[in-house]
């Protein structure tokens, strides 16, 4: 399909720079047989007893690092790195800027403020240089020591459409993390989950709506633009995920009893679809576009996504391309807030 078919015009003032307070006060657009304007607090009314909401319990790590190239004669250029996928105890794949300043074998020093090993620095070697600014960094530390070092020198990797508008602050450390965040490893938040509070979860539970957790460590590839003209030529970056056997058994039992599986966020949906409702542990590069047949998910809660993005392609596949273009036009006209800190939608599949 043509990538241009998923384009739309979004006024810049519709991009949310802060989340709604309280979180469940965010707007909710229900996309079904018709469009309904509600709030996230109205979600319990949209489900039936026995339905199951599936949340992603990944935890965002401070994966944005600033450092400098060292070891060569001459200059020590500044290097920005965004870790996006852990390979083992000491190695990460990362996107770097400016990539032209790094070659295989180069050394990069991150941090200079005395918080790591009393030296104020953590070093990495460029083990491999790939395409589109991607490198493999082999750090001098490994395991929990490396995790501590990254936490000390890194910062929360807010999406570029927020960081380009305002400076990051301490509030983002709370705002850009769900209340379920448990398994460290994501470099982007599963943002649909940001709308949920303990009070809303209790109401859902009290009305017979259950919930389950899966883990998908969201990668920076989520925010990368689709540069190809045709979706067939776009390659997704791999993300690591896990669904255990007990969770799968409960989801299957819920469906057998007439319950529906509602993915909270495109990350949960991608992992459920990659698993085929079977136990899963590994990486997935699933890319969902219109024409895909959904096997594991009956409904989707998600935020509003970027034009020509893989996520807008996914929601178009789930709810219908024409319906989603109409829904987004309605959202823009009615002052919905877009992207990570924005409002939410509840999508039911196209007939």
C-alpha positions in Angstrom: 0.0 0.0 0.0 1.1 3.6 -0.6 2.4 5.3 2.6 0.9 8.6 1.3 -2.6 7.0 1.8 -2.0 7.3 5.6 -1.2 11.0 5.6 -3.3 13.7 7.2 -2.8 17.3 8.3 -2.5 17.8 12.1 -2.4 21.4 13.5 0.7 21.7 15.8 -1.5 23.0 18.6 -3.2 19.6 18.8 0.1 18.0 20.1 -0.1 17.5 23.8 2.9 18.6 25.8 1.6 17.5 29.2 -0.9 14.7 30.2 -4.4 15.4 31.4 -4.8 15.7 35.2 -6.3 13.5 36.6 -5.3 11.0 34.0 -8.8 9.5 33.5 -10.1 13.0 32.7 -8.6 12.7 29.2 -11.1 12.6 26.3 -12.1 9.3 24.8 -13.3 8.9 21.3 -15.2 5.6 20.8 -15.0 4.4 17.2 -17.7 1.9 16.5 -20.9 2.0 14.4 -20.8 5.7 15.2 -18.5 8.1 17.0 -19.0 8.9 20.6 -17.2 11.7 22.6 -16.6 10.5 26.2 -13.8 10.6 28.7 -11.5 7.8 29.9 -13.5 7.7 33.1 -16.4 6.4 31.1 -14.5 3.3 29.9 -16.2 0.8 32.4 -19.5 1.6 30.7 -18.1 0.4 27.3 -17.3 -3.2 28.4 -19.2 -6.3 29.5 -18.6 -8.4 32.6 -16.0 -11.0 31.6 -14.1 -8.8 29.2 -10.3 -8.6 29.8 -8.1 -5.6 29.4 -4.5 -6.5 28.5 -1.8 -4.0 29.7 1.8 -3.8 28.9 3.8 -3.7 32.2 7.1 -2.6 30.6 9.1 0.1 32.4 10.8 3.0 30.6 14.5 3.3 31.3 16.6 6.5 31.0 17.8 5.4 27.6 18.8 8.8 26.1 22.5 9.3 26.6 24.8 12.2 25.8 28.6 11.7 25.5 31.6 12.3 23.3 33.8 10.3 21.0 37.2 9.7 22.6 40.5 8.0 21.6 41.1 9.5 18.3 43.6 12.3 17.8 42.0 15.7 17.3 38.4 16.6 18.2 36.0 14.9 20.6 32.6 15.4 18.9 29.4 15.3 21.0 27.4 12.1 20.5 23.7 11.6 21.3 22.6 8.0 21.7 19.2 6.4 22.2 19.3 2.8 23.3 16.5 0.8 21.8 17.2 -2.9 22.2 19.3 -4.8 24.7 21.2 -7.7 23.1 22.9 -9.2 26.2 24.3 -8.1 29.6 26.7 -5.5 28.1 25.5 -4.7 24.6 22.7 -2.5 23.3 21.5 -1.5 19.9 21.3 2.3 19.7 20.5 5.1 17.3 23.2 7.8 17.3 23.6 11.4 16.1 25.7 12.4 14.3 26.3 8.8 13.0 28.9 10.0 10.5 31.2 10.8 13.5 31.4 7.2 14.6 33.1 4.2 13.0 33.4 0.6 14.1 36.0 0.4 17.0 35.4 4.0 18.2 35.1 4.6 21.9 32.4 6.8 23.4 32.4 8.3 26.9 29.0 8.9 28.5 28.6 11.0 31.7 31.1 13.3 33.4 29.5 14.2 36.7 30.9 11.8 39.2 27.9 9.5 39.6 29.3 6.3 38.1 32.1 4.3 39.8 33.4 7.6 41.3 34.8 8.4 37.8 31.7 10.1 36.5 31.8 8.2 33.2 30.8 5.0 31.5 32.5 3.9 28.3 31.3 1.9 25.3 32.9 0.7 22.1 31.1 0.8 18.7 31.0 -2.9 17.9 29.0 -2.6 14.7 27.7 0.2 12.5 24.5 -0.4 10.6 22.2 1.7 8.5 20.1 4.8 9.4 22.2 5.8 12.3 22.0 2.5 14.1 25.1 1.1 16.0 25.8 -1.7 18.5 27.4 -0.4 21.6 29.5 -2.8 23.8 29.7 -1.2 27.3 32.6 -1.7 29.7 30.1 -2.6 32.4 27.5 -5.4 32.3 24.4 -6.6 34.1 23.1 -4.7 37.1 26.2 -2.5 37.2 25.5 -1.3 33.6 21.8 -0.8 34.5 22.9 1.5 37.4 25.3 3.3 35.2 22.7 4.0 32.5 20.2 5.2 35.2 22.9 7.6 36.5 23.9 9.2 33.2 20.8 8.8 31.1 17.5 10.7 30.9 13.9 9.7 30.1 13.7 9.5 26.2 10.7 11.7 25.6 9.4 11.6 22.0 11.0 14.2 19.8 7.7 16.1 19.2 7.7 16.9 22.9 11.4 17.5 23.5 11.5 19.9 20.5 8.8 22.0 22.2 9.9 22.2 25.8 12.6 21.1 28.2 12.3 17.8 30.1 11.7 18.1 33.8 11.3 16.0 36.9 7.5 15.7 36.4 8.2 13.7 33.2 9.8 10.9 35.2 6.3 10.2 36.7 4.1 11.3 33.8 5.9 9.1 31.3 5.5 5.9 33.3 2.3 3.8 33.7 1.2 2.7 37.2 1.9 -0.9 36.1 5.5 -0.3 35.1 7.5 -3.2 36.4 9.8 -4.9 33.9 12.6 -2.5 33.0 13.6 -2.3 29.3 11.4 0.1 27.3 12.7 3.2 25.7 9.2 4.5 25.0 6.1 4.3 27.2 3.1 2.2 26.3 1.1 5.5 26.3 -2.5 4.1 26.2 -1.7 2.8 29.7 -0.9 6.2 31.0 -4.6 7.0 31.3 -5.2 4.4 34.0 -5.2 5.2 37.7 -5.8 3.0 40.8 -9.3 4.4 41.2 -10.2 3.5 37.6 -8.8 0.1 37.9 -10.9 -0.6 41.0 -14.1 0.5 39.2 -13.3 -1.8 36.3 -12.6 -4.7 38.7 -15.7 -4.1 40.7 -17.9 -4.2 37.5 -16.5 -7.6 36.5 -13.9 -6.4 33.9 -10.7 -8.3 34.4 -7.1 -7.4 33.4 -3.9 -9.2 32.5 -0.3 -8.1 32.0 2.1 -8.8 29.2 5.6 -7.4 28.6 6.8 -5.7 25.3 9.9 -3.6 25.7 8.9 -0.7 23.3 11.7 0.3 21.1 12.7 3.7 19.6 11.6 2.3 16.2 8.1 3.2 17.3 8.9 6.8 16.5 10.9 6.4 13.4 9.3 7.8 10.2 8.4 5.5 7.4 10.8 6.6 4.6 9.6 4.1 2.0 6.9 5.0 -0.5 5.2 1.6 -0.2 4.5 -0.3 3.0 6.0 -3.4 1.5 9.4 -1.8 1.6 9.4 -0.8 5.3 11.2 -2.9 7.8 10.1 -2.8 11.5 12.7 -2.9 14.2 12.6 -5.9 16.5 11.2 -5.6 20.0 11.4 -8.2 22.8 8.3 -9.5 24.5 6.9 -12.2 26.7 3.5 -13.7 27.5 3.5 -16.6 30.0 1.4 -19.8 29.7 -0.8 -18.9 32.7 -1.8 -15.6 31.1 -2.6 -17.3 27.8 -4.8 -19.9 29.6 -6.8 -17.2 31.4 -7.3 -15.2 28.1 -8.5 -18.3 26.3 -10.8 -19.2 29.2 -12.3 -15.7 29.1 -13.0 -16.0 25.3 -14.5 -19.4 25.8 -16.9 -17.8 28.3 -17.9 -15.0 25.9 -15.5 -12.4 27.1 -13.6 -10.1 24.8 -9.9 -9.3 24.8 -9.2 -5.6 24.8 -5.6 -4.6 24.1 -4.6 -1.5 26.0 -2.2 0.1 23.5 -0.8 -1.0 20.2 2.2 -2.5 22.0 -0.1 -5.0 23.8 -1.9 -5.7 20.5 1.3 -6.3 18.6 2.5 -8.8 21.1 -0.9 -10.6 21.4 -1.1 -10.9 17.6 2.6 -12.0 17.3 1.9 -14.8 19.9 -1.3 -16.0 18.3 -2.6 -16.5 21.9 0.2 -19.0 22.7 3.0 -18.6 25.2 5.6 -16.3 23.7 9.2 -15.2 24.7 11.4 -13.6 22.1 11.5 -10.8 19.6 8.8 -9.7 17.1 8.9 -7.5 14.0 5.2 -7.7 13.3 4.0 -5.0 10.9 0.2 -4.7 10.7 -1.4 -2.9 7.7 -4.9 -3.0 6.2 -5.8 -6.4 5.0 -4.3 -8.1 8.1 -6.6 -10.6 9.8 -6.7 -10.2 13.6 -6.8 -13.4 15.6 -6.2 -12.5 19.2 -7.7 -9.1 19.9 -11.4 -7.9 20.0 -11.0 -4.3 20.9 -8.2 -1.7 21.2 -7.6 1.4 23.5 -5.0 3.6 22.0 -3.9 7.3 21.7 -3.9 9.3 18.5 -0.9 8.7 16.2 1.4 10.4 13.8 0.5 10.8 10.1 2.0 8.1 7.9 3.2 6.2 11.0 3.1 2.4 11.4 0.8 2.9 14.3 -1.8 4.8 12.2 -1.5 2.0 9.7 -2.2 -0.5 12.5 -5.4 1.3 13.7 -6.5 1.6 10.1 -6.1 -2.2 9.7 -8.1 -2.8 12.9 -11.0 -0.3 12.6 -11.0 0.4 8.9 -9.0 3.0 7.0 -12.0 5.2 6.0 -13.4 5.0 9.6 -10.1 6.1 11.1 -9.6 9.0 8.7 -13.1 10.2 9.7 -12.4 9.6 13.4 -9.1 11.6 13.2 -10.8 14.4 11.3 -13.5 14.5 14.1 -10.8 14.5 16.8 -9.0 17.4 15.2 -12.1 19.4 14.7 -13.2 18.7 18.4 -9.9 19.7 20.0 -8.7 16.2 21.0 -5.0 16.2 22.1 -2.7 13.9 20.1 0.3 11.6 20.6 2.0 10.3 23.8 0.5 12.7 26.4 -2.7 13.1 24.5 -6.3 11.8 24.6 -7.5 8.2 23.9 -9.7 6.3 21.6 -11.5 3.0 22.0 -11.7 1.1 18.7 -14.0 -1.7 17.7 -13.0 -3.7 14.6 -14.4 -3.0 11.2 -17.1 -5.4 10.1 
